[in-house]
Amino acid sequence: IAGAKTSCETVSTVKALAEKLGKTPVEVKESPGFVVNRLLTLMLNEACFLLMEDVAKPEDIDTAMKLGCNHPMGPFELMDLVGLDIVLAITETLYQETGDPKFRPSPLLRKMVRAGLLGRKTGQGFYVYDKK
């Protein structure tokens, strides 16, 4: 992500370094949440709305995304892994920075965070985990 004053030479140097480290550089412009978080947040938040609207259960939505989109884990599994508090914080930041209603956090996500159901780190989120 190059800033307004980043030289082309600096961008080329960083790209070459990434490739040397076995990484694939992707050049994008600066934007709230950048590319991955903006796309991912929409999917995770929409999964919460689907659950809230009783369209499907978390395990069925997760299975649909794994089979239909070849994702390694479904949105609820991912939110539980990352932490619902983190997902909510990212979603709220995108909503505040863009003002775009598509980033409005799901009321279900807010409710779960308030209840302390943060995912794996608390033993329960959308799924219940053994506290080993």
Summary of the structure (lengths in Angstrom):
residues: 132
radius of gyration: 17.6
end to end distance: 40.1
largest distance: 52.2
contacts: 342
relative contact order: 0.12
helix: 61%
strand: 2%
